[in-house]
Amino acid sequence: MEYVKFNDTCGLHVHVGRRTQGFPLRALQKLGSLLFLGGEEVIDQLHPPHRINDVYFESLRSSSRLVLMTPIFEAFLSNIEPDGWLEHCCLDSFLGLDDRVKLWVTLLWKTRTVDEFCFLISDDSNYRLAYSFKGLESTPLYGFEPRKTIEFRQAEGDLTDQQFVLGWIDVVSRLTAWAVDVEEHDFEAVVKEVVGSVLAREDAGIMVQKLLRSIGVSDQVISIVVNRARRMATLKAGTT
């Protein structure tokens, strides 16, 4: 075979896990909160228009059960006090933050089990979201053993940009490891950095750089990924 041809539907799906351990609920809540508070929007800057909130990689903020069934979950969890970590999301520190986002994040911190969290942040279809937590559910899907992974489904499968492919794998791995290990003060600092950057509508490269630096991605990978974000910004500007 002399070459491999890719089209717009070919995806690069990255599964991040810890063998059979899965992830603690709090780590998932930290990751989910960051994504809802602007992390997903920042990461969107790395992808072309056809890989953003489309079939098979829909946004958590538009297509997860948490968003589509908010009143039901709000009522169901009304008597549950959120985990104390919620205060480190600094929801009242940003005047421009959407009240719906504040509610969604609060509900994530009210979940009491990994299964409950995964149910809220998943969808009714199978693997349609850009970030899939279905593999962490305790009930096997269609009889298969659960993978115990978080699946990052958004990147395109075009291997011509090999540096980005390797960089993307590093980014999602670091992001997941950060969610497991980060303590309260550093978590709060990252949230403030990301939310502030998104609300200020900063340059795509700057938003990406701030997020990746704050979660411990290497300077080499940051350089590759920031350049990618700027190329994607130019591409998107040409399509509007």
C-alpha positions as CSV (number, residue, x, y, z in Angstrom):
1,M,0.0,0.0,0.0
2,E,1.6,3.3,-1.1
3,Y,-0.6,5.6,0.9
4,V,-3.6,5.7,3.2
5,K,-6.4,8.2,2.4
6,F,-8.6,9.7,5.2
7,N,-11.9,11.5,5.0
8,D,-13.7,13.8,7.4
9,T,-15.4,10.9,9.2
10,C,-12.3,9.1,10.3
11,G,-11.6,9.7,14.0
12,L,-8.7,9.1,16.3
13,H,-10.2,7.7,19.5
14,V,-8.0,7.7,22.6
15,H,-8.9,5.5,25.6
16,V,-7.2,6.6,28.9
17,G,-7.4,4.3,31.9
18,R,-5.6,2.7,34.7
19,R,-6.0,-0.9,33.7
20,T,-8.9,-2.3,35.7
21,Q,-8.9,0.3,38.4
22,G,-11.2,2.8,36.8
23,F,-11.2,6.3,38.3
24,P,-12.4,7.6,41.7
25,L,-15.6,9.7,41.6
26,R,-13.8,12.9,42.7
27,A,-11.4,12.7,39.8
28,L,-14.3,12.4,37.4
29,Q,-16.1,15.3,39.0
30,K,-12.9,17.5,38.7
31,L,-12.5,16.6,35.0
32,G,-16.2,17.0,34.2
33,S,-16.3,20.4,36.0
34,L,-13.3,21.7,34.1
35,L,-14.9,20.6,30.8
36,F,-18.2,22.3,31.5
37,L,-16.5,25.4,32.8
38,G,-14.7,26.1,29.6
39,G,-12.2,23.3,29.2
40,E,-14.3,21.7,26.4
41,E,-14.4,25.1,24.5
42,V,-10.6,25.5,24.9
43,I,-10.0,22.0,23.6
44,D,-12.3,22.7,20.6
45,Q,-9.6,25.1,19.4
46,L,-7.5,22.2,18.4
47,H,-10.0,20.7,16.0
48,P,-11.3,21.7,12.6
49,P,-15.0,22.7,12.2
50,H,-16.1,19.3,11.1
51,R,-14.9,17.7,14.4
52,I,-16.7,20.1,16.7
53,N,-20.2,19.2,18.1
54,D,-21.2,16.9,15.2
55,V,-22.4,13.4,15.0
56,Y,-20.3,10.9,17.0
57,F,-18.4,13.7,18.9
58,E,-21.2,15.9,20.3
59,S,-20.5,18.5,23.0
60,L,-21.2,17.6,26.6
61,R,-22.7,21.1,26.9
62,S,-25.4,20.4,24.3
63,S,-26.1,16.6,24.2
64,S,-25.3,15.0,27.6
65,R,-28.2,13.9,29.8
66,L,-27.2,16.4,32.4
67,V,-28.0,19.2,29.9
68,L,-31.0,17.7,28.2
69,M,-32.7,16.5,31.4
70,T,-31.6,19.2,33.9
71,P,-35.0,19.7,35.7
72,I,-35.2,15.9,36.3
73,F,-31.7,15.7,37.8
74,E,-32.2,18.9,39.8
75,A,-35.3,17.5,41.4
76,F,-33.7,14.0,41.9
77,L,-30.7,15.5,43.7
78,S,-32.4,18.3,45.5
79,N,-31.9,16.9,48.9
80,I,-28.2,16.0,48.3
81,E,-25.5,18.4,49.5
82,P,-22.7,18.8,47.0
83,D,-19.2,17.7,47.8
84,G,-17.1,20.4,49.5
85,W,-14.9,20.6,46.4
86,L,-17.6,22.5,44.6
87,E,-16.4,25.7,46.3
88,H,-13.1,25.4,44.5
89,C,-15.0,25.7,41.2
90,C,-15.5,29.4,42.2
91,L,-18.9,29.6,40.5
92,D,-19.7,32.9,42.1
93,S,-16.4,34.5,41.1
94,F,-17.3,35.1,37.4
95,L,-20.1,37.5,36.6
96,G,-20.3,36.4,33.0
97,L,-20.6,32.7,33.8
98,D,-23.9,31.2,32.5
99,D,-26.2,30.2,35.4
100,R,-27.0,27.0,33.6
101,V,-23.3,26.0,33.7
102,K,-23.2,26.8,37.4
103,L,-26.2,24.4,37.9
104,W,-24.7,21.7,35.8
105,V,-21.4,21.8,37.7
106,T,-23.3,21.8,41.0
107,L,-25.2,18.7,40.0
108,L,-22.0,16.9,39.0
109,W,-20.7,17.5,42.5
110,K,-23.9,16.0,44.0
111,T,-23.5,12.6,42.3
112,R,-22.7,9.9,44.9
113,T,-21.3,7.1,42.8
114,V,-19.3,6.7,39.6
115,D,-22.3,5.1,37.9
116,E,-24.5,8.1,38.8
117,F,-21.9,10.5,37.5
118,C,-21.5,8.6,34.3
119,F,-25.2,8.4,33.7
120,L,-25.5,12.2,34.0
121,I,-22.6,13.0,31.8
122,S,-23.4,10.4,29.1
123,D,-26.2,10.3,26.5
124,D,-28.9,8.0,25.4
125,S,-27.1,7.0,22.2
126,N,-24.0,4.8,22.3
127,Y,-20.8,6.7,22.0
128,R,-22.0,10.0,20.4
129,L,-20.2,12.4,22.7
130,A,-16.7,13.8,22.3
131,Y,-15.9,12.7,25.8
132,S,-17.3,9.3,26.6
133,F,-17.5,8.0,30.2
134,K,-19.6,4.9,29.3
135,G,-16.6,2.6,29.7
136,L,-16.5,3.4,33.4
137,E,-20.0,2.1,34.1
138,S,-20.2,-1.0,36.2
139,T,-22.9,-2.6,34.0
140,P,-21.3,-4.1,30.8
141,L,-22.6,-2.7,27.5
142,Y,-24.2,-5.5,25.4
143,G,-22.5,-8.1,27.5
144,F,-18.9,-6.8,27.0
145,E,-16.7,-6.2,30.0
146,P,-16.4,-2.5,30.8
147,R,-13.2,-0.9,29.5
148,K,-12.7,1.2,32.6
149,T,-11.5,4.1,30.4
150,I,-12.4,7.6,29.5
151,E,-12.7,7.8,25.7
152,F,-11.6,11.0,23.9
153,R,-13.3,10.8,20.6
154,Q,-12.9,14.3,19.0
155,A,-9.6,14.2,17.2
156,E,-9.6,13.5,13.5
157,G,-7.8,10.4,12.2
158,D,-5.7,12.2,9.6
159,L,-2.2,11.0,10.4
160,T,-0.4,13.5,8.1
161,D,0.0,15.8,11.1
162,Q,1.9,13.2,13.1
163,Q,3.2,15.7,15.7
164,F,-0.3,16.7,16.6
165,V,-1.4,13.0,16.8
166,L,1.3,12.3,19.4
167,G,0.7,15.6,21.1
168,W,-3.1,15.0,21.4
169,I,-2.5,11.6,23.1
170,D,-0.2,13.3,25.5
171,V,-2.7,16.1,26.2
172,V,-5.6,13.9,27.0
173,S,-3.4,11.6,29.1
174,R,-2.1,14.5,31.1
175,L,-5.5,16.0,31.5
176,T,-6.8,12.8,33.0
177,A,-3.8,12.4,35.3
178,W,-4.2,16.0,36.4
179,A,-7.8,15.3,37.4
180,V,-6.7,12.3,39.5
181,D,-3.8,14.0,41.3
182,V,-4.7,17.8,41.6
183,E,-5.3,19.2,45.0
184,E,-7.8,21.9,46.0
185,H,-5.6,25.0,45.6
186,D,-4.2,24.0,42.2
187,F,-7.6,22.9,40.9
188,E,-9.1,26.3,41.8
189,A,-6.2,28.0,40.1
190,V,-6.7,26.1,36.8
191,V,-10.5,26.7,36.9
192,K,-9.9,30.4,37.3
193,E,-7.4,30.4,34.5
194,V,-9.7,28.6,32.1
195,V,-12.9,30.4,32.9
196,G,-11.2,33.8,32.8
197,S,-9.6,33.0,29.5
198,V,-12.8,31.8,27.9
199,L,-14.9,34.7,29.2
200,A,-12.3,37.1,27.9
201,R,-12.5,35.5,24.4
202,E,-8.7,35.3,24.3
203,D,-6.8,34.2,21.2
204,A,-7.1,30.5,20.6
205,G,-3.4,29.9,21.0
206,I,-3.3,31.7,24.3
207,M,-6.3,29.8,25.7
208,V,-4.8,26.5,24.8
209,Q,-1.4,27.5,26.1
210,K,-2.8,28.6,29.5
211,L,-4.8,25.4,30.0
212,L,-2.0,23.0,29.0
213,R,0.6,24.8,31.0
214,S,-1.6,24.7,34.1
215,I,-2.1,20.9,33.9
216,G,1.6,20.2,33.4
217,V,2.0,19.5,29.7
218,S,5.6,19.8,28.5
219,D,6.7,22.9,26.6
220,Q,7.5,20.9,23.5
221,V,3.9,19.5,23.3
222,I,2.5,22.9,24.1
223,S,4.3,24.4,21.2
224,I,3.0,21.8,18.8
225,V,-0.5,22.1,20.0
226,V,-0.6,25.9,20.2
227,N,0.6,26.0,16.6
228,R,-2.2,23.6,15.7
229,A,-4.8,25.8,17.5
230,R,-3.6,28.8,15.5
231,R,-3.8,26.9,12.2
232,M,-7.3,25.8,13.1
233,A,-8.3,29.4,14.0
234,T,-7.2,30.5,10.5
235,L,-9.1,27.7,8.9
236,K,-12.3,28.6,10.9
237,A,-11.9,32.2,10.0
238,G,-11.8,31.2,6.3
239,T,-15.1,29.3,6.6
240,T,-17.1,32.1,8.1
